[in-house]
Amino acid sequence: MALLEVAGLHAGYGALQVLHEVDLTVDDGDITVILGANGAGKTTLLRALSGMLPARGSVTYDGTELLGRRRNPARMGIAHVPQGRGTFGTLTVEENLRVAGYHRPAREVESSIRRWQEFFPRLGERADQPAAGLSGGEQQMLAIARALMSAPRLLLLDEPSLGLAPKTTRGLFEGLKRINDETGLTMLLVEQNARLTLAIADHAIVISAGRTGEKRPAAQMWQDETIQRAYLGD
């Protein structure tokens, strides 16, 4: 069953049109990856879905049309981890988490802070340290944990491996897969590291010049020679 359905989506920046008739679905509980070259429209797509950009077309989330109405993504169950991570550098790790749960009851916030500090032990160890002093990998953990503090049903992730060392990236992707396995959280993931992403994904979609192709099982996409040459370095 589709949790997110996108049809005929157009979006861009002023006169610059980036997305053209984008169609896609994301099934409830799945990890779906968007593959594409730089400038293909991946980041623009996530920004349009989370309401950061005006868009035309149809975006249906859990049966509700999102375009053309005022919305608070966090309250609706959509969380977005953007490029650049977006943490508050002057706040401590724990303060970052607490702020992200602003719309939830205090008891749930405290429980979620404990949960994600245990899941990402480095965040628990550095709970009282300013976010600006964290390593790149730790900041990405914090950005993901912050998004999870809103108890979303759909997590949008934009290039989570950007700027991270290979070992850190592998650990991060293993963590995302574990979260999906344990909670059933649906994820829509934009990522340049196709090899690691396809290894954890259920489905994959290629976007090129602002247009999406057919959604296919990730294992099938992995075996496609065109995909191998374009994204897997084979």
Secondary structure, DSSP 8 states (H G I E B T S, - for coil): -EEEEEEEEEEEETTEEEEEEEEEEEETT-EEEEE--TTSSHHHHHHHHTTSS-EEEEEEETTEE-TTS---HHHHTEEEE-TT----TTSBHHHHHHHHTTTS-HHHHHHHHHHHHHHSHHHHHTTTSBGGGS-HHHHHHHHHHHHHTT--SEEEEE-TTTT--HHHHHHHHHHHHHHHHHH--EEEEE-S-HHHHHHH-SEEEEEETTEE---EEHHHHHH-HHHIIIII--
